[in-house]
Amino acid sequence: MWLTVECFSYCILYLLLPVYHRNVTSSSSRHAQMTHLARLLSPVFPLLRWKRKIKVCLPTVGVYSRSFCSTPSEPDPIGIHKRKLFLWFSHLPQEEKQFGGVFSPETMHVDPLILERKATEKGELMSYPLQAHVPKRLAVTVEQLFEPGNSWTEGRGLNVLLYGAVGTGKSTVVRKLVLDWCAGSTLTDFKLLLPFSCEDLSKLSSVASLRDLVSRKYLHLRRHPLLSGEGDHAKDVLFLFNGMEKMQLDFRIGSTELCSDPNEPLTTHVLVVNLLRKYLLPEASILVTTRLSALDRIPPKYVSRYAQICGFNDPDRQRAYFTGRLLQGSSDTEHNQEAQALVELLYLNLQRESQLAAACFLPSYCWLTCATLHFLHFTDSKAPIQTLTGIYTSFLRLNFGGEVLGSGVGSNVLVQEHQNSLMLYVVRTVGKLAFDGVSHKRTSFSEKELEQWIGGETKTDEELRQLAVFWTDVLDFFMAPCIESSKHLLKDFSEADNRRYVFAVPAMQEYLAALYVVLGENKSALEKLSKQVSVAIGQAGEDVSALVAVLSKFVPLRIFAIFKLLKFFPKLYDKISSRNKGSIAKTMAAEMFRTEDSYNEDILDQVEKSLLGVHGPQPQQYSEAQPFELYPIFMGGLLHYRNRVILEQLHCNIQSTTVVQITRALRKYLVRELSKPQPPEELMDLLVLLYEFQNPRLSAEVLASIRSIRLTNVRMTPLKCFVLSSVLSCAPPSYYLQELDLSSCLLTRDMLQMLHPAFKHAHYLNLQFNSLGSESCILLRDLLLDPKSSLKSLQLCDNPLLDAGALTLLEALPGNQSLTHLSLMHTGLGDPGTLQLSEKLHQNVGLQDLNVAYNNIGDNAALALVDACREHPNIHTVHLYLNPLSDVGKQSLYVRGVPQSVGGSGRRVKVLASVTEGSDVSEDWHPILSVIRENASSWDRDRVKQQLKVVKMQWNFQALPSIQRKELTILLWSSLMISNKTWCPDCAI
């Protein structure tokens, strides 16, 4: 029935169309008639639609062969290819997202120096680390390498070999090249660009033709005519093979058959070799990237041009890289100003040809520098948790993730996977060297020492081949010639030993040494033997004969009598192993609290100084002796689960049992060390260690033994504030510090906001000498009103709060009942603020001590304040000294502090207004002079000197007791010597 209706509909349609065609002459009338026809046939159209949506097209009037609905044109496969490539290569690793902004490769990329090399000089290395001058004729771009030259032959594409050491930027150049081709800004002569990862190609075991290989990765290019091999279509194709060292290519005819058919199935190795031979698609061009050690894997006759990536050879390229990274993280003006200042300091350090400039010769170390500076200066509490150990671990994954140590030229022997990890090889060689340097407090090494520690125990040919590859490709990534030792030679260096090497970044030595220890690579011979025997016993089971056979391989039979309790040997091994982990924890605690390092800057400042350099007078004598305070911090950070996961991807496995044993032992040592008073810088380093560890339970147990945190004079930064708050947030809500001292820490309003969680755990909060303005009082008001806060004392001395800030703080008085001591000394408080304080003081019943000394308070406001304090139920002391009070006003204050009659209202309030009362020394002179002495160096000298001269002229020295007279003399003398060195109190005695 359905087919009958459809045929009937078509018949009506085709019968009516010629009639309409003959009667309609003009196009407008024709259009109107067709609209009318469509309206008449509208009931028929639904019948023409199949349930499977078969499309029906009506032919147009006048031209019988055309149709109403035009079939969509086939999508352009090249356009699809460009769009997909752009999406793939625009994807940035997770490590790039830590900078906070939305970056793109176009804004971040800086072209490294690329030099064209002749075949005879391809093995020559650029003078490391910096090239003073490179002729412009030698510097080329990748696009220029494919321009026709002497090596170009008609009908044959070019084979360009782009090589460089680890970290010079090969992968970055490839990514930028692909993106530029997709955008149409480079290599426009090639219609098709086909990037391939040689690591992926090396793992393909099945055979496939070239066209199948392309369509397997790029389905939209399936059977594209440019790859058919017909005519010269392939001249518009560019193949890109990244990381050729990962493929074992063999160009011998006997090992690799010839192939010229793109449709013939072969292994990937054979296809790549025939492409390079120009036997398969000879018109196509090829770009190959590889390392230095793999240059000779492609015979020179198959290479048209050699080009070497030489990194950033001058400070200007490095500065451009830093600018692109640091200046585009935020649209905030203040952020960009700070970033610009960092870039300028970096540039000054690079221009001095410092050790940092040598490290930043490699773009990889430029990335590490930017990531570290961003971590130090632009920490955001809303961003994902980032640690210094995590930055270095991610840095190694970016450069060595999935990398294996090959066998070199002419060897196809593959070692086992667990022995082939390049990162593990680095730990066992360079890490061992780093550990020896940390153990003996050394940062530079001679060439002989490098040969001794790196590969000195190699025996087999395979090990020697791997060592040669490592020296060529990887060693220069970690070790650089020591620039400082060449400028300031130590006397005990012999002339033959003048050329010394250091780690490219000093912190890398401490990181690799920590990794070497935590991985257990520094086990003693007994520990290694005990582990082998323990495993063997476990495999042998309870069979005595099997047990004896296994043990005979390790222990001579003649000393079997010593091991009568061999069946308990696994427990003995566990005891030895736990002792080893305990020694690691003891080393961490000992390195953290070394006596000779107690008065160094905190570790975060040391890291910053190593990057930004020392500005001002340079030290006259070079010395490599330095504290290794990052070493224990890195050991703690490596135990964090996230870092262990990353290291496991590099085949560096840290067992969970190891973490548990080290953590248990570390807790004991830390608690014991913290029973001794620690300098503020050492205490900051401890907080950094706990933060890097990222173990809330350990942090809470260590904090339980800490009752005060004094960070006086530590230069606080957003990162340090974040560290302090993060560590204290691990403590339970019931945990409180007796004192949190952050005086003279350069705190800002934004830092106060980050520290808000830490303030909730403090009873006594000292924020003196931080230049906090009135806007900071909003955060302090919220802190006082927070029900979870139990703040008892708040010290705000020497902060320009002014009356506006004081009035903001007063808003918290009605809602806060925990505060007992409030210091607004030297905060710019005037009469208006003092009068407001007097009026609102009765709304808070908890205050006991009020300090408004050294302000701009006059007689009337001071009297009103003392009257209000006398009516207060708990205030017992008011500080009013160093205010512009008259002598009459001071005397009135002392009288007002005492109730006027026995039955009168009010209480006795101690008023500290001056060190003198008339011609006598006040009975409260001691606390006043003590405060003056502590702050004389930072206060206005004229006001301090004037106050002390009053004491000099008015005191009755002979009438005082001898002990009091001696103490007063010492206090007065020290205060005057600080404020004015030209006057001596001995003249008054």
N, C-alpha and C positions, 0 to 999 in steps of 0.2 A: 504494500500500500504506500509506503514511504517513497519508494522509487517512482511510483506512478505520479504522485503529487509533484515530485521534483521535475520529472520530464515535462509534465503539463506546464509547470511554471516557466521552464526554459522556452517552451514553444510560444507561449504568450509574449514573452519578452522579445524574442527574436522576430516575431511577426510585427510587432508594434514599432520596433526601432526604424526600419526603412521608411515607414509612413511618416513618422516624425521628421526623419531626415529630409524627405522631399519637400515637406511643407514649411520647414524652418530655414530661413535664409540668413538672417543676421545672427551674429554671435550672441547678442544680448537676448534676442527672442529664443535662440536655441537653448540658452542657459535657463530661461524661464520655463520652457517646455520640458526640459529634462527634470527640473525641480517638480513640475506637475506630474511627470511620469513616475518619478520616484515616490511621490505621495500616493499615486494610484496603486503602485506595486508594493507599498509598505506591508500589507497583510501577507504578501507572498514571501517577503525576505526572511522571516523567521523560519519558514519551511526549508530554506536553502542552507540553513546552518546545521551541520551534522553535530551530533553529540560530542564528537571528538574535535570540533572546531576546525572543520575543513574550510579554507578560505575560498570565497567566490568573488571573482573580479568581473565587473561589467565593462565591456568595451565602450570606448568613448564614441560619440557621434562624430561622423566626418572622417575619422581615421580608424578603419575597422580593425587594424592590427594592434592598436594601443588599448590600454585598460584604464579604468577609473582609478584603481588603487595601485600605486607603484610598489613593487617589491623592494624592501630596504636593501641598500648596497651592502656587500660583504665588508665586515670591519677590517681595517688595515692591520695586518699582523705586526708590522714594524711599530705602528703606533701603540698597539697593546704591549709590545715588548718594551718600549721605552717607559711606559707608565708603570709596568710591573717592576722593571729594574730600578726605577727611581724610588718606588716604595721600599723595595728590598734593601737598597744601599743607603737609604735615608735613615733606616733604623739604627739607633745608637745603643751601645751596650748600657747596662744598668749603671755602670760606673760613671757614665757621662751625665746622668741625671742628678748627681749630687750637687751640681753647681747652682741649682735652684731656678734657673731661668729656662726659657724655651730656646734651645740652641739648634742650629743647623750646620751641616758640614761647610756650607758656603761662608758662614760668619766665623767659624772657628779655624778654618784651614789656612795655613801659611805654607807656601811652597818651599820645600827644602832645596838645598843646592844639589843640582844634578849635573854631573860632568861627563862628557863623552870621552870614552877611552878607546885607544887603539888595541888591537888584539894582543900586541906585544907588551902592553903596559896594563892589561886588565887586572893583574894581580897586585899592582902597586896600591898601597893605601894612602889616603890623604893624611897629611901630617896632623896628628891627633894631639890635643883636642881642638885647637883653633887654627884656621888658615889665615895668615896675615893678609894675603891678597890673592884673589883668584881672577885671572884674566877673563873678561866678559865673553871672549870668543869661545872659551871652554864651557861656560855655563849654558845649558840648553833646557828646553821644555820637552815633555813627552811628545807633544804634537810635532816639534821640529825633528824628532828622531825618525819620523815616518815621511819626511820630505825626500824626494828623489835626490840621490847623490851618486858618488862614485861606485857605491856597492849595489846600486839599483840596476836591475836588468828588466828589459821589456817583457811583460807577460809573467813576471815572477814577483810575488809580494816580498816585503821585508820581514826579516826575523830580528827583533830587537830584544836584547838580553839586558834587563835592568836588575842590578844587584846591589847589595848593601848589607852591613852588619845588622845584628839584632837591635831594634830600637831606632833605626835611622828614618823610619817612616814609609816603608814600602807599602804596607797595607793601606795606610792613609792616603797615599798618592793614588793607589788603584781605586779606592772608593770615590775620591774626588774626581778622578778621570771618568769613571762611569757616569757619575751624576752630571758632569759637564756635557758629556756626549748626549745624555738624555735631554738636557736642556737646549742642545743645539749650539753650544758655545765653543766646542772644540772637536777635533777629529771629524769635521763635517764631511770629509771626502768618503768616509765609510758609512754606508747605509745600515750596516748591521754590526753590532758589537756583541760578542759572545764571551762573557766572563765565566771561568771555571776555577774551582778550588782544587788544587792538586791533592790536597789531603783527602777530599771526597773521592776524587778519581782513583786514588791509590787503593781505596777500600772496595771498589767495584770488582766483583769476581766473575760476573757473567759477561759473555761476549755480546757485543752490539755493534751495529754499523754507526758511522759518524752521524748520519741523519737521525738514527734512533737515539743516539747519545744526546744529541741536541734536543730532540723532542721529549726525551725523558725529563729533562730539566726545564725546558721551555716548550710546553705543549702547544702554544699558539704559533710556534714556528714549524710545526709538523709539515714536512714535505714542501718547505719553502723553496722556490726556484733558485734563490741565490746559493743554495747548498746542493744543487743537483749535479754539479760538475760539468754542466754543458756550457760551451762557449767560454767567455771570460766573466761570467756573472760573479765568480768568487772574488774578483778584484775589489769589490765593495764590502768585503767581509773582513773583520778584525777579530781574531781569537785572542783571548787574554787568559794565560795560565799563571795563577798566583801561587807561589811557594813550590817551585819545581823541585826543590831539594827533597820533598816528601815522596817523590816517585823514583823508583829504581829504573831509569831509562837505560836501555842497551841498544846502541846504534849498529851493532855488528849484524851483517846480513844473515849470518848463520843463526842468530838468536831472534831476530825480528824480521819477519817476512815483509816483502814489499806489497803495497796495496795502493791502488789509484782509484778505486771505486767507492764512493761515499755510501753505497748501499751494502757493502760487504761486511758481515759481522766479524769482528775481531775484538781482542782485549783492548782495554783503554790505553795500555802502555804502547801497544803496537800502533794504534791510531795516532797518538801524540807524536811518536817517533816519525811516522810517515808524513805528518803535517810539517814537522820541522825539516824533514828531508826535501820538502817541496815535491814529493811524489804524489801526495794526496792534496787536491785543491791547490796547485802551485801558485795560483794568482792571489790567494788569500795572504794577508799579513798577520803576523803573530807577535804578541808582546808577552815575554816571559819574565817573571820576577823570581829571584832566588837569592840565597846567601852566598857569602864569599867562598865557603868551602866547596860549593857545588858548581863552581864555574866551569870546571873541566868535564862535567858530565855531558855537556853538549859540545861536540867537536866544533872547533872554530870555523870550519868550512860551512857549517849550517847556521852561522850567526852573521847577520849583516852589520849590526852595530852593537857595541857595548856601551852601557851607560851606568855610572855609579851614583847612587844616592848618598850624599855626604852629610846629611843633617843640616843643622843650623850653624853655619860657619862664622857668623858675625852676630854681635849683640843686637843689631837692628832687627834681624829676623826673630830673634828670641823675644825682643820687646813687642813686636807685632803679635806674636803668639800669646803672650801674657795679656796684652790689651784685649784681644779677641775673646779670651776666656773670662777675665775678671771684670771687664767693664760692661758686659751684657747680661749679667745675672739678674739685674733688677732695674726698674725704671725709677727707683727712689734716688733723689738727688744726693742725699747724704751718703747713701751706699756707694754711688758712683764717685763721689769725691774721695771717700776713703780708698776705694779701689784704685783711683788715679794716683793717690799718694803711694800706695803699695807698688804700683808699676814703676813710678819714678825711683823709689828706693831700690827696686830690683835692677833697674837699668843702670843706676850708679854702681851697684855691686858687680854687674856684668862688665861694665867698662873698665873696671880695675883689673880685668883678667883674673878674677878670683877663681877659686875651686868650683864655685857654682857655675861659672861660665863654661868651664871644662865639662861639667856634667850635662849642662843644657845644650852642648853640642849635639846630643841625642834628643830628638823631639819627645821621646818617652819620658825623659827626666824633666822636660818642660811641663808635661802633663802632671807628673808627680809634684812638682813645685807648686803649680796652680791649685791642685787638689788640696795640698797641705795648707797653703795660705787661705784658701776658701774655708777650710775646716777651722783654722785658727781665728779668723776675723769675721766670718759671716755665718756663724752658727745660728740656726733658727730652731727654737724649741718646738716648732710645729713640723719640722722636717724629720724624715726617718733617722733613726739612731745611726750615727756614724762615729767611728773611733779611729785613732791614729793607726792602730794595728790593722784595722780593716782597710784603710787606704793603702797601706803597703802590701797587704795580701791581695787586694784587688789589682794593684799595679802589677804584681807578678803574674796573676792570672791573665791579664790583658796581653802580656808579652810572652808568656810561656804556657798558656793553656793549650793542652793537647800536643805540646811539642815533645818529640822524642829525639834522642841522640843517635844520629845515623852512624854508619860505619866509615864514611868517607868514600873516596874515589876507588872504583874498581872492586868493590866488595858488595855482594848481595846477601851477606850473612845477617840474619836478623836475630837479635838477642831477645830474651824473654821480656814480656811487657812490663813486669814488675821491676825489672832491672833497667828498663829503657827510658824511664821518665827523665826528661832533661832537668826538671826542677829538683828531683831527688839527687841527681848527679851534682847539681849546683850546691845543694846543702852539704853533701859529703866531701866536697872539695873546697869551694869558696867559703862555705859555712864553717868548716874546720879551721881555715885560716882566720876567719873573723873571730871565732871563739878563742883562738890562741892570742889574738891581739887584745881582746877584752880582758882575758885572764892576766896578761902582763902589761896592761895599760899602754898599749901601743896602737897607733893609727896608721903608720906607714910601714911599707915592707919593701925589701930589695928584690931584685930579679931572682937571685938565688933562693930566697925564701918562697917566692911564688912557685918556682920549680919544685921545691921541696914539699910544699903542702898540697899543691895541685898536681896530682898525677905522679907523685914521687914513688908510689908503691905499685905502679902498673907493671904487669909481667907479660901478659899475652899480646900477640899481634893485634887482636881485636881491641883490647884495651888501649893500646897505643894509637890505633886508628881513631878511636873515639876521642882520645885525648887531643889529637891533632885537630879534629873538627871543633872540639870545645875551645881550644886556644884561638882558633881562627874566627869563630862565629860569636862566641858568648863571653869570653873572659873580658874583653874590652868594654862590655856592657856594664860590668861591675867594678872593674879596676881602671883607674886613670892615673897618668903621671902626676906626681905631687908638685903642684905649683909653688906652694908655700915653702917647701923644703929647698927648692931651687933659689928662692929669694933669701931665705934665712937658713943657711946650712948649719946644722948642729956640729959642734966641735968634735963629737965622738964619731962622726961619719967619716970614713976614709974616702979618699978621692975616687977610688974605684967603685965605691958604693954610693955615689952621690945620686944616681938616678933611682928614685924611690917611687912607689905606687901607693895610692890610697883608694879607698872606696869612693866611687863617684859622688855619692851623698853620704855624709858621715853616719846618719841614722841607719843606713842600709847595713853597715857593719854590725850594729847592735841587733838589728832585726834578724839577720842570718845567724848570728851567734845564738840568739834566743831560740830560733827554730832548730838549730843543731842540737841544743840541749834538750828541748822539749820532745823532740822526736827520738831521743835516747841514743843518738849517734855517738855520744861520749862515754858509752859503757866501758867498764873495765873488762879485762880478759876473763876474769872469773864470772862476771855477770853474763857475758856472752856465752861462755861455756855452760853455765848453769841453765841458761834458757834452752840451749840445744839438748842438754841431757833431760830437762824437764819435758820437752816435747817428745823426745824419744821414748821416755818411760810411759807417757800417755799413749803412744802408739803401740807399745809392746804389750800393754795390758798386764795381767797377773802371771803370765807364763814365765817361770823363773829362768828357764834356758834362754828364752827370747830376750829376757831382761839382761842377762849376763852377756849375751852376744852384742846387744846394743851398747851396753856400757863399756865393753872392751874397746870400742872404737874411740872412746873419749878418755877413759881412765885405765892406766896399766893394771894388769891383774895382780901384780905383787902388792899393790896398796889397797886391795879390796877390803882388807880387814879394817881399814879406817872407816869404811862406809857400811857399818853393820845395820844402820837404819836407813838403808837406801829407799825403802818403800815410803819413807816420809820426805824424800827429797823434793817433791813438788811444793810442799809447805815451806821447806827451806828456801827454795827459789822465790816463793812469794815474799818471804821475809827479806831476802836480799833485794828483791825488786822494790818492795815498799821502802826499804832503807834508801835506795837510790832516789826514789821520788821524794823522800824526806830531805835528802841532800839538795835536790833542786829547789824545794821550798825554802830551805835554810839559806841557799845562795841568793834567792830572790829577796828575802828579808834583809840579809846582810848587805847586799848591794844597795837596797833602798835606803838604809840608815847608816851609811858609812860616815864616820866622824869627819874625815877630811872633806867630804862633800856637803857638809851641813850648811855652809854659808855661801853656796853657789846660788845662782838664780834658779827659780823653779824650772822644771823641764820644758814646759810649754814656751817659756821665754827663750830658753836655750835653742829650741828648734827654730823659733822665729829668727833669732839672731844668726843662725847658720844660713838662713835663706836671704835675709835682707842685709847681712854684713854688719860690720862695726863701723859706725859713722863718727867721725871725729879723729883725734890722734890715734894712729895705729901703734900697736906694740912694737917696741924696738927689737926684741929678740923673739924669734920663733921657737915655740915649744909645742910638741905634739901631745904632751901630757894633758889629759882632760878627763872629767868624770864621765862614766858610762851609766848615767841614770836612766836612760831609755831601755837599757838591757833588761832589768827586772820587769819594767812596765810592759815591754813586748812579750815577755814570757807569760805574764798574766793574760794579756790580750789574746795570745794564741790559743789559750784554753777555752775561749768563748766558742759556743757551738757554731755560730755563723762562720767564723774564720776557719774552724775545723772542716766545715763542709766545703769551703772553697779550696782548702789545702788538699782535701781528699780528691778533688778533681785534678789536682796536680800530682797525684799518687804520693802524697806526703800525709800518711795517716797517723793521727793522734788518737790513741785508744781512750774510750770513756773511763776505763779503770785507771788509766794514768791521770786523767783529770781529777778523779775522785781522790786519789792518793795525794796528789800535789795540793789540792784544795784543803784537805784535812790537815796536812802538815803546815801549810802556809797560815792557816787560821791561828794555830798555836803560836807560831813565831811572831806574827803581827801583833797579837794581843800582848805578848811579852815585851816587845819593843815599845809599844805605845804606853806602857807603864812609866816610861821616862819622858820628860818634857822634850818636845820637838820644836825646832825653829819653824817659823811660818812657811818658809819655802819647802822644807821637808814634808810638812803637813799637807801642803798643796800637792806635792808629788804623790803622797799616799792616796789622796782623793782621786788623782788621775789614774793610779793603779786600779783602784776599786771600780772606777768608771770603765776602764778598758776591759776589766774582767767580765763585766756584765753578769754578775752573779748576785742577785738580790739577797739571797740567804747569807752568803759570805759577808756582804756589806753590812747587813743588819747585825751579825754577830761581832764584827770588828767594831762597829759604832757603839755597841753596848759597853765597850771599855773606854770610850771617849766621852768625857764630860764637858770639854771646852774645845772650841776650834778658834784659834787666834791666827788670823791671816794678816796681821798688821803689816803695812808697807808692801804687800804683794800687789803687783799691778794687775788688777782684775780686768778681765775681758769678757765679752758675751759668752765665749766658750767656757771660761773658768766658772762663771756664774751658773751656766748650764750643768757643768760637772758637779758643782757643789749641791745644787738642787736635786740632781738625779740621784746622787749617792744618798742624801738625806731622805729622799722619798722612799728608799728601801727600808727605812726604819719603821717600826710600828707606830701608830698614832700616839701611844703612851710615852714614846721616847722624847726627852727634852734635854737640850744642852743647857748647862748652867751659864755658859757665855759663848756668844758668837761675835767675835771681834773682827770687824771689817773696816777699821779706821785707816785712813790714808791709803785707800785702795783705788782711787780714781773712779768711783762709781758714778753712774749716770742714771737718769730716770728709767731708761729701757732696761738697764741691768737690774734695777730694783724690782721691776716687773718679773724678770726671770727668777729672781731670788725669793719671790713671795712664798713658794712652797717651803723653802729652807727656813724662812723667818718663823714659820708656824712651830718649828721645833726648838725655838730659843726662848729662854727666860730673860736673859740679859743681852741686848742688842746694841752694839757700839758702831755707829755710823759717822764718827767724827772725821773731820778733815777730808770731805769728799766733794765739796762744791755742789751740793744738791740744791736746786732751786725750789721756788715755791710750788711749781707743778709737781714735784716729787712728793709733796705732802698729801696729795690726793691718794697715792698708793699707800702711804703710811697710815692715813686715816682709815682706809679700807682694811688694812692689817689690824689696826686696833679694834675695829668693829667686827672682825671675823670671829665667830663663836669658837672656832677651832684653835685660835691663838691664845696663848697664855703668857704674853709678854709682860714682864714685871718692871723692866728698866729699859728706857730708850734714850740713848745718848746721841744728840744731834749737834754737838758743839762744832763751831767753825764751818757751818753750811749757810749760805746766803738765803735763808728762808724768808726773811723780811716779815712784815706784818701780815701780808697776804697768806704766806705759808702757815704762820702761827694760827691765823683765824681758821684755816682749813683743818688744822689738827684739833682745834677746840671743838669742832663738830663731833669728834669721837668721844669726848669726855662723858656725855650722858650715857652712852651705850657701852662703855668699857669700865670694868671694875677690877681688872687684874693689874693695871699699871700702878706702880708704887713710886718709881723714880723717873722724872722727866727732866732732861737737860736741854735747854735752849740757849746755852751760853754762846756768845759771839755769833748770833744768827741774824743780826740786823733788826732785832725787835725794838720797837719804839713805844712811845706813850699810848698811841691808839690801841695797839695790840695788847699792851699790858693792861689797859683798862678793860678791854673785852675779856681777857683772861680772869681778871678780878671778878667780873660779873658772872662768869660761867663756872667758876671754880667749885661752887657749892653743888653743882650737878654731878660731880664725881666724888665719891667718898673713899676711894682707894689710895689716892696720892699721899705720899709721906714726905718726899723730898722734891723740891722744885728749884731748879738752877736757871736763873736768867741773868747771870753775871756777864760783864763785858758786852753790854748792849747800849742802846741810846735812851735809857729810861731816866726820866727826871724825878724830882722830889715828890710831886703830887701823885704821879702814877705809882711810884714805889710805895708810898704810904698807903694808897688804896689796896695795893696787892698784899701788903703785910696785914692790913685789917681783914681782908678776905681769908688769908691763911689762918689768922687767929681764930676766926669763926669756923674754920674747917675742922671736922672731927679728928683727922689723922695727920695732917701736915705738921711736921716738927722742925723743918729746916728750910730756909729760903736763902738763896745765894744772890747777892746784889752788888758785889764788889766790882770794881773797874767800870762802873757806870758814872755818868757825869752828875754826881750827887754833890750838893753843897755840904759843908761841915755841919750846918744846922740840920740839914735833911738827914745826914747820917745819925746824928744824935737823936733825932726824933724817931728814926727807925728802930734804934735800940730800945727806946722807951716804949714804942708801940708793940714791940715783941713781947713785953711783959704785961700781964693783966694789971689794970690800974688799981684795983682793990681786991680784997680777999673774996668778997661776994660778987665781984663784977663778972660780966660775961666774957667768954673767950678763954683761950689756953695760952700757955707760954710757948712762943715760937722762937727758935734760934735764928737770928738774922745776921748773916755774914755780909756786912757792908764795907768793911775796911779792916786793914791790919792794925789800925790805931783807934783808940777811943780818947779823944782829946790829946793829952800829952803822954799818955801811956799806951803800951802795946796791948791790943785787944786779946782777950783770952782765946779767941778763935783764929789767931794769926797762923797757926800751923797748917790747917787745910788750905787757907788762902795762898800762902807762900808755896805750898806744894803744887797747887794747880798752876801758879804763875811760873814756877820753875819748869814744869813739864811742857808748857806751851809758849815759853818766852821766845823761842827761836822762830815761831810762825806768827806771833801776834805783832801788833804795831809797837815798835820799840819805844817810841816817844811816850805812849800811854803807860807802858810797863815801867819805864824808867822814872816817870813822874810819880807813880805809885810807890816805887821803892825808895825814891829820894825822900818821900814823906816819912817813911819808916826811919831813914837815916837821921833826919833832923829832929824827929819827935820822940824816938824811943828813949826810955830811961834804962840804958844798958846795965848800969851797975846795980840797979835794984832787982834784977832778975836772978833767979837761982843759977848756979854754975852750969848744971846740965842743960837747962832751958836756954841759957845764954849761949852755950856752945852750939846747940842745935839751930838756934835762930841765926847765928853767925854763918853756919854752913849753908843753910837754905838761902839766906840773903846773898851771900857771896856767889853761889852757883847761879842764882837767878840773874844777878846783875852781870856776871861774866857772859851769860848767854845773850842778854839783851844789849849790853853795851860794855865792850871790853876795855874801855878807857877809864873806868872808875873801879876802885878797889875798896871793899868795905873795911879793910884793915885801918883805913884812915879815920874811920869813925869810932874805933874802939879806944 
